[in-house]
Every structure is written in C-alpha cells, then in structure tokens.
Amino acid sequence: MRVSVIGGSTVDEPTYETAVEVGRELGRRGHTVICGGLGGVMEAVCRGAREEGGHTIGILSGTDPAAANDYVDTALATGLGNARNVLVVMNGTGVIAIDGHYGTLSEIAHALDFGKPVCGLNTHDIDGIETVNSPTQAVAYLEEIVL
C-alpha cells in the first residue's frame, strides 16, 4: 500500500519522533511512503521508513530533485509550489496526518474530497479524520480500511 504522510515542515522533537515511528511502522509492514519530500514530518517519516527497508517518494514543491531530504528514495520535482499538495494525497491509498498547519489542512481537505481514508495523530480535529493515538494504530487503521 502507498501511504501519504502529511504534516508540519517544522516540528518539535516529540512530533519528529512520532513521525519517525510512523515511518518505521510503514517500512516494517512493507508499505511505501509518499510525502512532500522536505523537512519536519516529511523528513522524519522517510527516515523511519528507510531504517526499516521501506521505499520513500517525495513530491517536491520546487524544481530541484536534489532539494529532497536525505531519506527520500525517489524525488519528483514539480515546480508547483503548494499546488503539489494535491499530488501528495492523490498518490496515496490512504493518508496519515501528523501535526501540521495550513498546508496540512489543505492536504486533508483534498484527501477527503478524493474519498481517501484519513487518520490523524495530534492534527486538525475535523469531520472525516479518524483520530488515532499511536503510529501502530494509524497504520493498522489504514490497513483495515484499505486492504
């Protein structure tokens, strides 16, 4: 399963560690991570997935694939700025939202509009998001809904 992981580009240490653990859980279970490919949650989830042998795809807002974080296996430069948010969620089977601000909120809205299942860890509290309490619960929720 391909899972879009979305969240803040600047996060505190506990949020970073949560995202690393989400990535590890996805990698352990053989899932591919799709994200925006930059820092914060995006870097952390890619790091965790790579530690467990998972594949990571970064859909970048800019035009330089080299701008991706060090844990992205496949970097796709779009030159679309925040409009790339649509591509991030469109290419996942489901979405895990971690923390985040307006960019994450826009990705959540796109995902819900596309009918994608969305679960959240310490993120926006809106209708359509399944609130979960742990990285393991987040991945298990998507597997249950999608697989």
MIVEX-991834 format. One record per residue: residue number from 1; y, x, z of N, C-alpha, C in turn; residue in three letters. Coordinates in steps of 0.05 Angstrom, whole numbers, plus 5000, padded with zeros to 4 digits. Example, Ala and Ser with C-alpha at 12.3 -4.5 7.8 and 13.67 -1.06 7.14 Angstrom:
<lumdrens>
+-----+------+------+------+-------+-------+-------+------+------+------+---------+
: num : n_yy : n_xx : n_zz : ca_yy : ca_xx : ca_zz : c_yy : c_xx : c_zz : residuo :
+-----+------+------+------+-------+-------+-------+------+------+------+---------+
:   1 : 4886 : 5264 : 5156 :  4910 :  5246 :  5156 : 4934 : 5264 : 5156 :     ala :
:   2 : 4955 : 5257 : 5142 :  4979 :  5273 :  5143 : 5001 : 5258 : 5157 :     ser :
+-----+------+------+------+-------+-------+-------+------+------+------+---------+
</lumdrens>
This chain:
<lumdrens>
+-----+------+------+------+-------+-------+-------+------+------+------+---------+
: num : n_yy : n_xx : n_zz : ca_yy : ca_xx : ca_zz : c_yy : c_xx : c_zz : residuo :
+-----+------+------+------+-------+-------+-------+------+------+------+---------+
:   1 : 4977 : 5017 : 5000 :  5000 :  5000 :  5000 : 5025 : 5018 : 5000 :     met :
:   2 : 5045 : 5010 : 4986 :  5071 :  5024 :  4986 : 5089 : 5009 : 5005 :     arg :
:   3 : 5100 : 5023 : 5024 :  5117 :  5011 :  5045 : 5145 : 5022 : 5043 :     val :
:   4 : 5164 : 5005 : 5040 :  5192 :  5013 :  5041 : 5201 : 5015 : 5070 :     ser :
:   5 : 5211 : 5038 : 5078 :  5221 :  5041 :  5105 : 5251 : 5046 : 5103 :     val :
:   6 : 5266 : 5029 : 5117 :  5295 :  5029 :  5115 : 5307 : 5033 : 5143 :     ile :
:   7 : 5331 : 5044 : 5144 :  5344 :  5048 :  5170 : 5368 : 5066 : 5168 :     gly :
:   8 : 5379 : 5071 : 5190 :  5403 :  5087 :  5192 : 5401 : 5115 : 5181 :     gly :
:   9 : 5422 : 5124 : 5168 :  5423 :  5151 :  5157 : 5431 : 5171 : 5179 :     ser :
:  10 : 5443 : 5162 : 5200 :  5450 :  5178 :  5223 : 5439 : 5164 : 5248 :     thr :
:  11 : 5420 : 5176 : 5262 :  5407 :  5163 :  5284 : 5405 : 5181 : 5308 :     val :
:  12 : 5401 : 5169 : 5332 :  5397 :  5185 :  5356 : 5368 : 5195 : 5357 :     asp :
:  13 : 5362 : 5212 : 5376 :  5335 :  5225 :  5377 : 5313 : 5205 : 5382 :     glu :
:  14 : 5316 : 5185 : 5400 :  5294 :  5166 :  5403 : 5288 : 5150 : 5377 :     pro :
:  15 : 5308 : 5143 : 5362 :  5304 :  5128 :  5337 : 5291 : 5146 : 5317 :     thr :
:  16 : 5300 : 5172 : 5316 :  5287 :  5191 :  5297 : 5257 : 5193 : 5303 :     tyr :
:  17 : 5250 : 5196 : 5329 :  5222 :  5199 :  5337 : 5206 : 5174 : 5330 :     glu :
:  18 : 5218 : 5150 : 5334 :  5205 :  5125 :  5326 : 5198 : 5125 : 5296 :     thr :
:  19 : 5218 : 5134 : 5280 :  5214 :  5134 :  5251 : 5192 : 5155 : 5243 :     ala :
:  20 : 5192 : 5178 : 5257 :  5171 :  5198 :  5252 : 5143 : 5185 : 5258 :     val :
:  21 : 5141 : 5170 : 5279 :  5116 :  5158 :  5286 : 5108 : 5136 : 5266 :     glu :
:  22 : 5127 : 5121 : 5256 :  5121 :  5102 :  5235 : 5110 : 5117 : 5211 :     val :
:  23 : 5122 : 5139 : 5203 :  5112 :  5155 :  5181 : 5084 : 5165 : 5186 :     gly :
:  24 : 5079 : 5175 : 5210 :  5053 :  5185 :  5216 : 5032 : 5162 : 5214 :     arg :
:  25 : 5039 : 5139 : 5224 :  5020 :  5117 :  5223 : 5015 : 5109 : 5194 :     glu :
:  26 : 5035 : 5108 : 5178 :  5032 :  5102 :  5149 : 5015 : 5123 : 5136 :     leu :
:  27 : 5020 : 5148 : 5141 :  5005 :  5170 :  5129 : 4976 : 5170 : 5137 :     gly :
:  28 : 4971 : 5165 : 5163 :  4943 :  5164 :  5173 : 4927 : 5142 : 5159 :     arg :
:  29 : 4941 : 5121 : 5153 :  4927 :  5098 :  5141 : 4927 : 5098 : 5110 :     arg :
:  30 : 4937 : 5120 : 5099 :  4936 :  5124 :  5070 : 4957 : 5109 : 5054 :     gly :
:  31 : 4979 : 5101 : 5067 :  5000 :  5086 :  5053 : 5021 : 5105 : 5043 :     his :
:  32 : 5035 : 5097 : 5022 :  5057 :  5112 :  5010 : 5083 : 5102 : 5022 :     thr :
:  33 : 5101 : 5121 : 5029 :  5127 :  5114 :  5040 : 5148 : 5114 : 5017 :     val :
:  34 : 5164 : 5093 : 5016 :  5186 :  5092 :  4998 : 5211 : 5089 : 5015 :     ile :
:  35 : 5232 : 5105 : 5009 :  5256 :  5104 :  5025 : 5279 : 5114 : 5008 :     cys :
:  36 : 5303 : 5116 : 5020 :  5326 :  5125 :  5006 : 5328 : 5155 : 5003 :     gly :
:  37 : 5309 : 5170 : 5015 :  5306 :  5198 :  5010 : 5326 : 5217 : 5023 :     gly :
:  38 : 5344 : 5207 : 5040 :  5364 :  5224 :  5052 : 5358 : 5230 : 5081 :     leu :
:  39 : 5377 : 5228 : 5099 :  5374 :  5235 :  5127 : 5367 : 5212 : 5146 :     gly :
:  40 : 5368 : 5218 : 5172 :  5363 :  5198 :  5192 : 5335 : 5186 : 5191 :     gly :
:  41 : 5333 : 5160 : 5190 :  5307 :  5147 :  5189 : 5291 : 5156 : 5164 :     val :
:  42 : 5305 : 5159 : 5142 :  5292 :  5166 :  5117 : 5278 : 5194 : 5120 :     met :
:  43 : 5292 : 5213 : 5131 :  5280 :  5240 :  5135 : 5257 : 5238 : 5154 :     glu :
:  44 : 5261 : 5224 : 5176 :  5241 :  5223 :  5198 : 5215 : 5210 : 5188 :     ala :
:  45 : 5217 : 5187 : 5174 :  5193 :  5174 :  5165 : 5178 : 5191 : 5144 :     val :
:  46 : 5193 : 5205 : 5127 :  5180 :  5223 :  5108 : 5166 : 5246 : 5122 :     cys :
:  47 : 5180 : 5257 : 5142 :  5168 :  5279 :  5158 : 5141 : 5270 : 5170 :     arg :
:  48 : 5141 : 5247 : 5183 :  5117 :  5237 :  5196 : 5095 : 5232 : 5177 :     gly :
:  49 : 5101 : 5220 : 5154 :  5081 :  5214 :  5134 : 5069 : 5240 : 5123 :     ala :
:  50 : 5086 : 5259 : 5117 :  5076 :  5285 :  5106 : 5058 : 5299 : 5126 :     arg :
:  51 : 5065 : 5297 : 5152 :  5049 :  5310 :  5173 : 5020 : 5299 : 5173 :     glu :
:  52 : 5017 : 5275 : 5164 :  4990 :  5262 :  5163 : 4979 : 5260 : 5135 :     glu :
:  53 : 4991 : 5275 : 5116 :  4980 :  5276 :  5089 : 4988 : 5253 : 5071 :     gly :
:  54 : 5008 : 5237 : 5079 :  5017 :  5215 :  5063 : 5036 : 5224 : 5041 :     gly :
:  55 : 5039 : 5206 : 5022 :  5058 :  5212 :  4999 : 5084 : 5198 : 5004 :     his :
:  56 : 5106 : 5211 : 4997 :  5133 :  5201 :  5002 : 5149 : 5200 : 4976 :     thr :
:  57 : 5164 : 5178 : 4973 :  5181 :  5175 :  4949 : 5209 : 5169 : 4959 :     ile :
:  58 : 5228 : 5184 : 4950 :  5256 :  5180 :  4957 : 5272 : 5170 : 4933 :     gly :
:  59 : 5284 : 5146 : 4935 :  5300 :  5135 :  4914 : 5329 : 5141 : 4922 :     ile :
:  60 : 5341 : 5161 : 4909 :  5366 :  5172 :  4917 : 5390 : 5157 : 4905 :     leu :
:  61 : 5412 : 5156 : 4921 :  5436 :  5143 :  4911 : 5451 : 5160 : 4891 :     ser :
:  62 : 5448 : 5186 : 4893 :  5463 :  5205 :  4875 : 5447 : 5213 : 4850 :     gly :
:  63 : 5458 : 5233 : 4837 :  5446 :  5242 :  4812 : 5430 : 5267 : 4813 :     thr :
:  64 : 5428 : 5279 : 4837 :  5414 :  5305 :  4840 : 5388 : 5301 : 4856 :     asp :
:  65 : 5365 : 5304 : 4844 :  5340 :  5301 :  4859 : 5337 : 5322 : 4881 :     pro :
:  66 : 5351 : 5345 : 4879 :  5350 :  5365 :  4900 : 5364 : 5357 : 4925 :     ala :
:  67 : 5378 : 5335 : 4925 :  5392 :  5325 :  4949 : 5373 : 5311 : 4968 :     ala :
:  68 : 5348 : 5306 : 4959 :  5329 :  5293 :  4977 : 5322 : 5310 : 5001 :     ala :
:  69 : 5314 : 5297 : 5023 :  5306 :  5312 :  5046 : 5281 : 5328 : 5040 :     asn :
:  70 : 5276 : 5348 : 5057 :  5254 :  5367 :  5052 : 5226 : 5354 : 5053 :     asp :
:  71 : 5224 : 5330 : 5062 :  5197 :  5317 :  5064 : 5191 : 5297 : 5042 :     tyr :
:  72 : 5209 : 5295 : 5023 :  5204 :  5277 :  5000 : 5187 : 5291 : 4979 :     val :
:  73 : 5165 : 5278 : 4972 :  5147 :  5289 :  4951 : 5158 : 5283 : 4923 :     asp :
:  74 : 5167 : 5259 : 4919 :  5177 :  5250 :  4893 : 5205 : 5240 : 4896 :     thr :
:  75 : 5224 : 5254 : 4885 :  5252 :  5246 :  4887 : 5261 : 5234 : 4861 :     ala :
:  76 : 5272 : 5210 : 4863 :  5282 :  5196 :  4839 : 5313 : 5193 : 4842 :     leu :
:  77 : 5328 : 5207 : 4826 :  5357 :  5205 :  4826 : 5365 : 5181 : 4810 :     ala :
:  78 : 5383 : 5165 : 4821 :  5391 :  5141 :  4806 : 5420 : 5141 : 4798 :     thr :
:  79 : 5438 : 5154 : 4813 :  5466 :  5153 :  4807 : 5478 : 5126 : 4812 :     gly :
:  80 : 5464 : 5109 : 4827 :  5473 :  5081 :  4831 : 5487 : 5077 : 4858 :     leu :
:  81 : 5491 : 5097 : 4874 :  5503 :  5092 :  4900 : 5486 : 5073 : 4916 :     gly :
:  82 : 5500 : 5056 : 4932 :  5485 :  5036 :  4948 : 5470 : 5015 : 4932 :     asn :
:  83 : 5476 : 5013 : 4906 :  5461 :  4994 :  4890 : 5431 : 5002 : 4888 :     ala :
:  84 : 5425 : 5027 : 4895 :  5397 :  5036 :  4895 : 5381 : 5022 : 4917 :     arg :
:  85 : 5395 : 5009 : 4936 :  5381 :  4995 :  4958 : 5362 : 4974 : 4947 :     asn :
:  86 : 5370 : 4961 : 4925 :  5352 :  4941 :  4913 : 5326 : 4954 : 4904 :     val :
:  87 : 5328 : 4978 : 4892 :  5304 :  4992 :  4883 : 5286 : 5001 : 4906 :     leu :
:  88 : 5298 : 5009 : 4928 :  5282 :  5018 :  4951 : 5264 : 4995 : 4960 :     val :
:  89 : 5275 : 4971 : 4964 :  5258 :  4949 :  4974 : 5241 : 4936 : 4953 :     val :
:  90 : 5250 : 4937 : 4928 :  5235 :  4924 :  4907 : 5208 : 4939 : 4902 :     met :
:  91 : 5208 : 4965 : 4907 :  5184 :  4981 :  4901 : 5164 : 4982 : 4924 :     asn :
:  92 : 5170 : 4970 : 4947 :  5151 :  4969 :  4968 : 5136 : 4942 : 4969 :     gly :
:  93 : 5112 : 4943 : 4978 :  5096 :  4918 :  4982 : 5107 : 4903 : 5005 :     thr :
:  94 : 5117 : 4917 : 5025 :  5129 :  4906 :  5049 : 5150 : 4925 : 5059 :     gly :
:  95 : 5165 : 4917 : 5080 :  5188 :  4932 :  5089 : 5186 : 4935 : 5120 :     val :
:  96 : 5192 : 4959 : 5129 :  5196 :  4964 :  5158 : 5224 : 4973 : 5161 :     ile :
:  97 : 5240 : 4958 : 5177 :  5268 :  4965 :  5183 : 5269 : 4978 : 5211 :     ala :
:  98 : 5282 : 5001 : 5212 :  5286 :  5015 :  5238 : 5315 : 5019 : 5242 :     ile :
:  99 : 5326 : 5007 : 5263 :  5355 :  5012 :  5269 : 5372 : 5003 : 5245 :     asp :
: 100 : 5393 : 5017 : 5239 :  5409 :  5013 :  5215 : 5434 : 4997 : 5219 :     gly :
: 101 : 5450 : 4998 : 5198 :  5476 :  4985 :  5198 : 5478 : 4967 : 5173 :     his :
: 102 : 5501 : 4968 : 5160 :  5505 :  4950 :  5137 : 5487 : 4956 : 5113 :     tyr :
: 103 : 5482 : 4981 : 5108 :  5464 :  4988 :  5085 : 5436 : 4977 : 5090 :     gly :
: 104 : 5427 : 4980 : 5115 :  5400 :  4969 :  5123 : 5401 : 4939 : 5121 :     thr :
: 105 : 5422 : 4927 : 5130 :  5425 :  4897 :  5128 : 5423 : 4888 : 5099 :     leu :
: 106 : 5436 : 4903 : 5081 :  5435 :  4895 :  5053 : 5406 : 4898 : 5042 :     ser :
: 107 : 5392 : 4918 : 5050 :  5364 :  4922 :  5042 : 5347 : 4899 : 5052 :     glu :
: 108 : 5351 : 4892 : 5077 :  5336 :  4869 :  5089 : 5341 : 4844 : 5073 :     ile :
: 109 : 5366 : 4839 : 5066 :  5373 :  4815 :  5051 : 5359 : 4815 : 5023 :     ala :
: 110 : 5359 : 4838 : 5010 :  5346 :  4840 :  4984 : 5315 : 4835 : 4987 :     his :
: 111 : 5304 : 4848 : 5007 :  5275 :  4845 :  5012 : 5268 : 4816 : 5017 :     ala :
: 112 : 5283 : 4802 : 5033 :  5277 :  4774 :  5039 : 5281 : 4757 : 5014 :     leu :
: 113 : 5302 : 4763 : 4998 :  5307 :  4749 :  4973 : 5283 : 4753 : 4954 :     asp :
: 114 : 5271 : 4776 : 4954 :  5248 :  4782 :  4937 : 5222 : 4770 : 4948 :     phe :
: 115 : 5223 : 4759 : 4972 :  5199 :  4748 :  4984 : 5181 : 4769 : 4997 :     gly :
: 116 : 5192 : 4793 : 5003 :  5176 :  4814 :  5015 : 5174 : 4809 : 5045 :     lys :
: 117 : 5151 : 4815 : 5057 :  5149 :  4814 :  5086 : 5166 : 4837 : 5099 :     pro :
: 118 : 5181 : 4830 : 5120 :  5198 :  4850 :  5133 : 5192 : 4849 : 5163 :     val :
: 119 : 5187 : 4872 : 5174 :  5186 :  4874 :  5204 : 5206 : 4894 : 5213 :     cys :
: 120 : 5214 : 4891 : 5238 :  5236 :  4908 :  5248 : 5231 : 4920 : 5275 :     gly :
: 121 : 5239 : 4945 : 5278 :  5239 :  4959 :  5304 : 5269 : 4964 : 5311 :     leu :
: 122 : 5279 : 4951 : 5331 :  5306 :  4955 :  5341 : 5327 : 4953 : 5318 :     asn :
: 123 : 5324 : 4933 : 5302 :  5342 :  4929 :  5280 : 5356 : 4902 : 5282 :     thr :
: 124 : 5368 : 4893 : 5260 :  5382 :  4868 :  5259 : 5364 : 4844 : 5266 :     his :
: 125 : 5374 : 4826 : 5282 :  5359 :  4802 :  5291 : 5367 : 4779 : 5274 :     asp :
: 126 : 5353 : 4775 : 5251 :  5360 :  4752 :  5234 : 5334 : 4738 : 5226 :     ile :
: 127 : 5336 : 4713 : 5217 :  5313 :  4698 :  5208 : 5299 : 4713 : 5186 :     asp :
: 128 : 5273 : 4713 : 5187 :  5257 :  4725 :  5166 : 5246 : 4752 : 5173 :     gly :
: 129 : 5256 : 4764 : 5195 :  5246 :  4790 :  5204 : 5227 : 4786 : 5227 :     ile :
: 130 : 5203 : 4797 : 5224 :  5184 :  4797 :  5246 : 5190 : 4820 : 5264 :     glu :
: 131 : 5199 : 4815 : 5289 :  5205 :  4836 :  5308 : 5179 : 4847 : 5319 :     thr :
: 132 : 5176 : 4873 : 5318 :  5153 :  4887 :  5329 : 5162 : 4907 : 5350 :     val :
: 133 : 5144 : 4916 : 5366 :  5151 :  4934 :  5389 : 5142 : 4962 : 5386 :     asn :
: 134 : 5127 : 4969 : 5366 :  5117 :  4996 :  5363 : 5112 : 5002 : 5333 :     ser :
: 135 : 5111 : 5028 : 5327 :  5103 :  5036 :  5300 : 5076 : 5026 : 5291 :     pro :
: 136 : 5057 : 5027 : 5309 :  5030 :  5017 :  5303 : 5030 : 4987 : 5297 :     thr :
: 137 : 5045 : 4972 : 5312 :  5047 :  4944 :  5308 : 5061 : 4937 : 5281 :     gln :
: 138 : 5081 : 4953 : 5274 :  5095 :  4949 :  5249 : 5076 : 4952 : 5225 :     ala :
: 139 : 5061 : 4974 : 5224 :  5042 :  4978 :  5202 : 5020 : 4958 : 5202 :     val :
: 140 : 5010 : 4951 : 5226 :  4988 :  4931 :  5227 : 4998 : 4904 : 5217 :     ala :
: 141 : 5023 : 4897 : 5224 :  5034 :  4871 :  5215 : 5034 : 4870 : 5184 :     tyr :
: 142 : 5044 : 4891 : 5171 :  5045 :  4891 :  5142 : 5017 : 4891 : 5130 :     leu :
: 143 : 4999 : 4906 : 5142 :  4972 :  4906 :  5131 : 4959 : 4878 : 5133 :     glu :
: 144 : 4965 : 4864 : 5155 :  4954 :  4838 :  5159 : 4965 : 4818 : 5138 :     glu :
: 145 : 4991 : 4820 : 5133 :  5005 :  4802 :  5114 : 4998 : 4808 : 5085 :     ile :
: 146 : 4996 : 4834 : 5079 :  4994 :  4842 :  5051 : 4966 : 4847 : 5042 :     val :
: 147 : 4950 : 4860 : 5058 :  4923 :  4869 :  5049 : 4903 : 4847 : 5052 :     leu :
+-----+------+------+------+-------+-------+-------+------+------+------+---------+
</lumdrens>
